[in-house]
Amino acid sequence: MAEAGQRAKPVVSRRREVSHTSARSLLMTVLGEYVLPRAEPVWTSTLVDALGLFDIEEKSARQALARIAAEGWLVSERMGRRVRWTLTAPGRRLLTEGAERIYAFGRDQGEWDGRWLVVILSVPESQRDLRHRVRTRLTWAGFGSPVPGVWLSADTSRQAEVAAIVADLDVGAPVMSFVAEYGQIGDPETMIGRAWDLTELEARYEDFIDEFTGLRPAVGAATLQAQTRLVHEWRRFPFLDPQVPAKLLPTGWSGAKAADLFHAQHEAWHGGAQAYWTALVES
């Protein structure tokens, strides 16, 4: 565990946990949902108890705390025999940006103007590690690649994000961007099918809908469990869904239904979950 008051340099890891029982991943959800809004230090025992509701053992919970502190998102302070944790400035910024993206995701996108952002970026096969990192970062930013070296997004405002990725990864290859409409050769549906695996994405949305439709948690711990699971599962979708314009999606697209379900359940469970968190803090 980090020493009291020790601050580590923040380390950004773009790798997403895939297991909903991952202690570190779940702890980040708890910090964003309950600790961030209150802007107050939180005891180790509170966080351990919260993770215990999801069958995370105390040892694993403490290891997750130490790891997040080592990454620079938390700082500890010893108070007698107890330790409490405070979000660092970078930690608050990380979770705030994440919360904004999670809670805004799935809201009305507005009318699409029919234009695509096209990025030409080809990394030589000899630089396999860089190729992988470029692909990973652009994919997480919502870009798809219908043919090698060509990346697409329906959000033309993302040029600055691409420029930041290129600079961060120190891509030496030439990079070009265009804003254009689809022409008369071929069809957009085929292009989209080559750029993104919407079948797999829709299956994930269907799983989310199956898990949370009709769920009626009892008061207390059950509400906090349901709310935390809801946010924890939903927070993956902003990184998985490229936000293809609705007019180009299959009829009855599950993503819209899943978004409505998330926002409705989050609002319904918010009060009860926060109340139980208060009880944990004061226990």
N, C-alpha and C positions, 0 to 999 in steps of 0.2 A: 504493500500500500504506500502511496506517496506520503512523504513526510508532511506534517502540518505546515501549511503556508507555502509549500513548494509549488512553483509554477513551471509547467513544462511547455515547450514550444508546440503550438498546435500542429497536429499532423492530419491532413485531409486524406481519408481513405475512400476511394470511390467504389470499393467492393461492397455490394449489398449482401446482407445475410439472407439466406433463403429459408432458414428454419424459423418458424414463429416462436420456438422455444429458446432461441439463442439468447443467452443472458445479456450480452452487450447490446444487441439489437433491441431487445425488449426494454432495457434500461433507458436507451435513448428515447423510446416512445414515452416512457413514464416521465422523463425529464421534460420533454417538450409539452406534454399534455397537462402536467400538474405542477411542476417546479417552476418552469419558465413564467407562467402568468402571475405567480405570486412574488417573484423577485425576493425570496427569502432563503436563508440557508436551510438545509434539511439534514436531519440526523442520519447516520449510517443505518441505524435500526429501522427507521421509517422506510428507507429504500429496500432494505433486506426483507422487511415484512411485506412490502408491496410486491416484490418479485416472488416471494413465497406463495402468493395467491395463484401463481402460474407454475407451481411445482419446481421453481428454481431454488436449488439448495443454497444455504447461506455461503458456503465456500465459493460457489460459482458467482453469486451476487457480489461478493467482496472482490473477486478477481475482475469482474466486469467494471466495478468502480475504479479499481487500480488502473485498468487499461484505459478507460476514458480519461482519467486524470493524467496518465502518461502522454496521452494524445493532446493534452492542453485544453480540454473543454471544461474541466472541473478543477477546483483547488480545495484542499482540505484545511481544516482548522481544529486543533485539539482543544477541548474544553474539559479540563479535568481528565476523567477516564473515558470520556466520550469524544467522538469526532463528528463534525458536521461539514457539509459540502456546499460550496457556492459555485454557481456557473461563472466562468471567466468571461471577459468581454467577447473574445472570439466564440466561446461556447454559446453565449446568448445570441450572438449574430447568426451563428449556424442554425440554431433551433428556431429563431425568429423567421429566417428565410425559408426554412423547411415548413414551418407552420403556415406561412402565407401561401406557399405552393400547394400544400395538402388541402387546406380549407377552400382555396379558390378553384382547385382542380374540379372539372366537371360542371362548373357553372356555365351559363350561356356564353358561347364564344363570339357571338355576334355574326354578322353576315360576312362570308369570305369573298374577297374581291377577285378570285380566280387566278391569282398570281402565285408563282412558286419561287422560292429561293433555291437557286442551283449553285452548288459549290463543286468546283473541279479540284480534286486533291488526290494525287496518286503517289504513294510511298513505294519505293522499289522493294521487290521481294527479298533482296539481301538484308533489308532492315526490318526483319520480322517483328521484333519487339515493338518498334515504333509503329508499324502497321497495326498491330493489335491494340496499342493504346489509342491511336487515332480513331480506329473503328469503335472502340469501347466508348470513348468520350462523345463522339458524334452521335452514336446510337442513344446514349443516355440523354443527349440534348434533343432527341426527337427526330433526328435525321434518318433517312433510309437511303439505301444504295441500290438502284435498279440495275446498274451495270458497274463494273469496276472503275473506280476513280471518280464517279459521279454521285453526289449526295444531294438529297432533296428535303425540303421542309415547306409546309404550307404557310409557315409563319415567317414573313419576309423581314421581320424586325430582329431576327436572330443573327444578323451578320456580325454584330459586335461580339456575340458569344462565340462564334466560330473563330474570329480573330484572336480572342483570348485563349481559346484552346490551342490554336496553332502556335501562339507565342509561348504558352506554358509548356508545351511539348517540344518546343524548339524544332519545329518541322522545317527542314531545309528545302524541301521540294516546292516548286512554284504552286501558289494557290490562287484561284480565280473565282469570282462570284458573279452571278447574274440574277436578275429578277425578270421572270418571263411567264407568259401564258402558254398553256399546252397548244401545240399546233394541230394540223389536220391529219397527220400520219399516225396510225396506231390509235390507241384509246387510253384514257387515264386509268381505267380499272385495271388493265394489264400492267401498267407501270406501277401502280400501287401494290398489286399482288407480288411483283418482283422486289419491291423495296421493303415491304413490311410483312411479317407473318401475322395477319389479323385473325386467322383461325385460332392460333394459340392464345392470342390476347383475349379473344372473346370467350374461350374456355375458362380463362382465369376469372373473367368477369362473372361468368355463370357460377363458378365455385363460390365467389364472394356473395352473390345473390342467394345461393342455396344456404350458405352458412348464417346469414343475418336476417333473412326474411322470416317474419313471425317470431323472432326471438323476444321473449318477455322476461327479462331478468328480475329476480326479486330485489328488494331494497338492500342497501348495504354493500357488502363485498361483491355480490353478484353483479351489481350495476357497474362498479368500477372495473371488474373483470371484463364485462361486455364492452364497455366504452374503450378500454385499453386495447382489446383485441380488434375492435372495429377500426381504430386509428392505425394500429400496427399493420393490419392487412391492407388498408387503403393507401398507406403512404408509399407503397411500391408502385402504384399505378402511374403517378406522374413521370416515373422513369421508364415505364413500359409502354405507355400509350403515346404515339407520336402526334395525337390530336389531328388526324386526318379530317378535313372538312366534312360535316354531316352529310352533305349532298352526295359525297363520294363513298359513303359507307353502305354496307349491306342494309336492306330493309329490316327494321326491328333490332338494330344494333344494341347489344346488351350493355355497352358502356354507359349509355344514357340512363338506363334503368338502375344500374349499379350506383351511379352518381346520385340520383334522387334518393335511393335507399340510404346511402352513407349520410347525406346531409340531414335527412329526416331522423334517422336513429341517433346521430350525434347530438342533435338538438334535444331529443326526447330524453336521453340518458345523461346529459351534461350536469344537470343540477344534482342528481343522486350520486354520480361519480365524484364530483367535487366535494360533496358533503362527506362522503366516506373517506376521501383523502384527508380532509380536515380532521376527522376522527383519528386517523393513523398518525398524523402530525402531533396531535395533542395527547396521544396515549403514552 
